[in-house]
Amino acid sequence: MSLAAEAGAVPALFARQRRRLAIATLLFIALFLALAVLSLGTGAVAIPPARVVAVIRGWFTGDTEIVGSREALVVFSIRLPRLVLGALIGAALAVSGTLMQGLFRNPLADPGLVGVSSGAALAAASTIVLGDRLLGTAQFQLPFALLPLGAFLGGLASTLILYAIATREGRTSVAIMLLAGVALGAFAGALTGLLSFISDDRQLRDLTFWSLGSLSGASWTKVMVIGPLILPVLFAVPVLARGLNALLLGEAEAFHLGIPVQRLKNAAILMVAVAVGAGVAASGVIGFVGIVVPHLLRLLFGPDHRMLLPFSALLGATLLTGADLLARVLVAPAELPIGILTAAIGAPFFLWLLLRRDRSLDA
């Protein structure tokens, strides 16, 4: 091929990539909106999708007949905060998984698998049980804002401990990272069990909520508390894309390319701790979102974090919205804890991933 032909092929390649990106973006947004409408209409009071759209349109146009209807009350007071909360948490967990996989340069890293979620859940459980006892006040005077703070500190502590254990002489051992994550998760689970043993009936119900994961307690109050924690992370992570791409070559190579490696690590660790801590505080432990979403996106876009990070937020929100919808439908009129559903889907996917990587290494 001549130089002129090669020069002409480059713009055509970029044009195809832009078209592919635009199509993928539209498809992802359409899928999320479709699931959102179904989610808003599903429940004890069934609302057809067309009516859901009409209620939302009437709310924004100020239609007094629609605003005062029972459907509007159900949609905007009960189901919409649940939808928004689930989308925020799904985006946070997926982006956190992408960040950890880029930071450790390993596709098996995930906040749930390496103990970050367990550490955040332990801190939230400590806030529930010990907070009531130490404050010595009425049961409902413990502010919800303390839960994201406690979970954030627990997630940050777990992440820092994991990173310190797995890193020697500036190099991170993947095997030690995974083993240390299992150990941290088991230790956090043991301490959570101890808290369950000393808790009263109300605290025990709350601890069960954290261990199984659920969006049933969603409210606008929770959205307003965790939103200011998660949204800045979601808007800030694209700034790390270039550095994470350079880290794929190795820390030394990234440093020679002008990437402030240590500052990048600190920023990624802080963002993971904030996002996972806030998510765990609001919904409990929901696993495997952070490992499933990045892998699905790598099959579509490759390892470029400029694509992975923003699409992780969108696909994570979509995945958790769909999982929450299934959790309400599968055992209706009861509700299946969403953490059970994501584990049932994510665990086989993780095993398939391990077998796939093992075959590729043998080859």
SVG drawing of the C-alpha trace seen along z (x, -y; Angstrom):
<svg xmlns="http://www.w3.org/2000/svg" viewBox="-57 -24 69 49">
<polyline fill="none" stroke="black" stroke-width="0.4" points="0.0,0.0 1.3,-3.4 1.9,-6.2 -1.1,-8.2 -3.4,-5.2 -2.2,-4.7 -2.7,-8.4 -6.3,-8.2 -7.1,-5.1 -6.4,-6.8 -9.3,-9.3 -11.6,-6.5 -10.6,-4.4 -11.3,-7.3 -14.6,-7.9 -15.6,-4.3 -14.6,-4.5 -16.7,-7.6 -19.7,-6.0 -19.2,-2.9 -19.0,-5.1 -22.1,-7.1 -24.1,-3.9 -22.9,-2.3 -23.8,-5.5 -27.3,-5.6 -27.9,-1.9 -26.7,-2.1 -28.8,-5.2 -31.9,-3.6 -31.4,-0.4 -31.1,-2.4 -34.2,-4.5 -36.2,-1.4 -35.3,0.3 -36.0,-2.9 -39.5,-3.2 -40.2,0.5 -38.8,0.1 -40.9,-3.0 -44.0,-1.0 -43.3,2.2 -44.6,2.9 -47.7,3.4 -49.3,0.6 -48.7,1.5 -48.4,-1.4 -48.2,-0.8 -45.1,-2.3 -47.1,-4.7 -48.7,-6.0 -45.3,-6.3 -44.1,-8.5 -47.3,-10.6 -46.8,-11.0 -43.2,-12.2 -44.2,-14.5 -47.1,-15.9 -44.9,-16.5 -42.6,-18.7 -45.3,-20.5 -47.2,-21.2 -50.4,-19.3 -52.3,-19.5 -54.4,-16.5 -51.4,-14.3 -49.4,-15.8 -52.1,-15.0 -52.7,-11.5 -51.9,-8.3 -49.5,-7.2 -47.5,-10.4 -47.2,-9.9 -46.0,-6.3 -43.5,-7.3 -42.0,-10.4 -42.1,-9.5 -41.3,-5.8 -39.9,-4.5 -37.9,-7.4 -35.7,-7.7 -35.1,-4.0 -34.2,-4.2 -31.8,-7.2 -30.2,-5.5 -29.7,-2.3 -28.2,-4.1 -25.8,-6.0 -24.6,-2.9 -24.4,-0.8 -22.3,-3.5 -20.1,-3.9 -19.4,-0.2 -18.7,0.3 -16.3,-2.7 -14.6,-1.6 -14.0,1.9 -12.5,0.3 -10.3,-1.9 -9.0,1.0 -8.4,3.1 -6.4,0.3 -4.5,-0.5 -3.5,3.1 -3.2,3.9 -5.3,7.0 -8.8,7.7 -9.7,9.8 -9.5,6.8 -12.9,5.8 -13.9,3.9 -16.0,6.8 -13.5,9.5 -10.5,7.8 -12.3,6.8 -13.0,3.1 -16.7,3.6 -16.4,5.8 -14.4,3.2 -16.9,0.5 -19.7,2.8 -17.9,3.5 -17.5,-0.2 -21.2,-0.9 -22.2,2.0 -20.0,0.6 -21.7,-2.8 -25.1,-1.1 -24.3,1.0 -21.6,-0.9 -23.0,-4.3 -26.3,-3.7 -24.5,-2.3 -21.9,-5.1 -24.3,-7.9 -26.8,-6.5 -29.7,-8.3 -33.0,-7.3 -32.8,-4.8 -33.6,-7.1 -31.4,-10.0 -28.3,-8.5 -28.1,-10.6 -27.9,-8.7 -25.0,-11.0 -22.8,-9.1 -23.2,-5.9 -21.5,-7.1 -18.7,-8.6 -18.1,-5.4 -18.3,-3.3 -16.0,-5.7 -13.4,-5.4 -13.7,-1.6 -13.4,-1.3 -10.4,-3.6 -8.7,-1.7 -9.3,1.6 -7.9,0.2 -4.8,-1.2 -4.1,2.0 -4.5,4.1 -2.3,1.8 0.4,1.9 0.4,5.7 0.4,6.3 3.1,3.7 6.8,4.4 9.6,2.2 7.1,0.3 5.6,3.5 2.2,4.9 1.8,8.7 -1.5,9.8 -1.5,13.1 -0.8,11.4 -3.5,8.8 -6.2,11.5 -5.2,13.6 -4.9,10.5 -8.3,9.4 -9.8,12.8 -8.2,12.6 -9.4,9.0 -12.9,9.9 -13.0,12.9 -11.7,10.9 -14.2,8.1 -16.9,10.8 -15.8,12.2 -16.0,8.8 -19.4,8.2 -20.6,11.5 -19.4,10.4 -21.3,7.2 -24.4,9.2 -23.9,11.3 -24.0,8.2 -26.7,6.3 -30.3,6.0 -33.3,6.9 -33.4,3.6 -29.7,3.5 -29.7,7.2 -32.3,6.4 -30.1,3.5 -27.0,5.7 -28.9,8.3 -29.7,5.6 -26.0,4.7 -25.0,8.3 -27.6,9.1 -27.7,5.8 -31.0,4.1 -32.5,0.9 -35.7,1.3 -34.9,-1.5 -34.3,-4.0 -35.5,-7.6 -34.7,-11.1 -32.8,-11.6 -30.4,-8.9 -30.1,-10.2 -29.2,-13.6 -26.6,-12.2 -24.7,-9.9 -25.2,-11.9 -22.7,-14.6 -20.2,-11.8 -20.6,-9.7 -21.3,-12.3 -17.9,-14.2 -16.2,-10.8 -18.1,-10.0 -17.2,-13.4 -13.6,-13.3 -12.6,-9.7 -12.1,-10.6 -9.2,-12.8 -7.4,-9.6 -7.9,-7.8 -4.6,-8.9 -2.6,-7.8 -4.3,-4.5 -3.6,-3.8 0.1,-4.6 0.0,-2.2 -0.8,0.6 2.8,0.4 4.1,0.6 4.8,-1.9 8.4,-2.7 7.2,-3.3 4.3,-5.4 6.7,-7.5 9.0,-8.1 5.9,-9.2 5.4,-12.0 2.6,-10.4 2.8,-11.3 2.3,-7.6 2.1,-8.0 -0.4,-10.8 -2.4,-8.8 -2.5,-5.9 -3.6,-8.1 -6.4,-9.7 -7.7,-6.3 -7.6,-4.8 -9.4,-7.9 -12.1,-7.7 -12.7,-4.0 -13.0,-4.5 -15.5,-7.3 -17.7,-5.6 -17.7,-2.2 -18.2,-3.6 -21.2,-5.7 -22.7,-2.8 -22.3,-0.3 -23.7,-2.8 -26.9,-3.2 -27.5,0.3 -25.3,2.8 -22.9,5.1 -23.7,5.6 -21.0,7.7 -19.6,8.5 -20.9,5.3 -17.3,4.0 -15.9,7.1 -18.7,7.9 -19.1,4.4 -15.5,3.6 -15.1,7.0 -18.2,6.6 -16.9,3.2 -13.4,4.5 -15.0,6.9 -16.6,3.9 -14.0,1.1 -10.7,2.7 -8.5,1.6 -8.7,-2.2 -9.8,-3.8 -11.0,-6.9 -13.8,-4.6 -14.0,-2.2 -14.5,-4.8 -17.5,-6.8 -19.2,-3.7 -18.6,-1.8 -20.8,-4.4 -23.5,-4.1 -23.5,-0.3 -23.2,0.1 -26.3,-2.1 -28.1,-0.1 -27.0,3.3 -28.1,2.5 -31.4,1.0 -32.1,4.2 -31.0,6.4 -33.3,4.4 -36.2,4.8 -35.6,8.6 -35.3,8.7 -38.8,7.2 -40.3,9.5 -38.8,12.9 -40.4,13.6 -43.3,11.1 -45.0,9.9 -41.8,10.5 -38.5,8.9 -35.3,10.8 -32.2,9.0 -30.3,7.6 -27.0,8.7 -28.1,12.3 -29.1,11.7 -25.8,10.0 -23.8,12.7 -25.8,15.4 -25.0,13.8 -21.5,12.5 -20.0,15.6 -20.4,17.9 -19.1,15.0 -16.0,14.8 -15.4,18.5 -15.7,18.4 -13.2,15.6 -10.7,17.6 -11.0,20.6 -10.6,18.4 -7.5,16.8 -6.1,20.2 -6.6,21.6 -4.9,18.6 -1.9,19.0 -1.7,22.7 -1.8,21.9"/>
</svg>
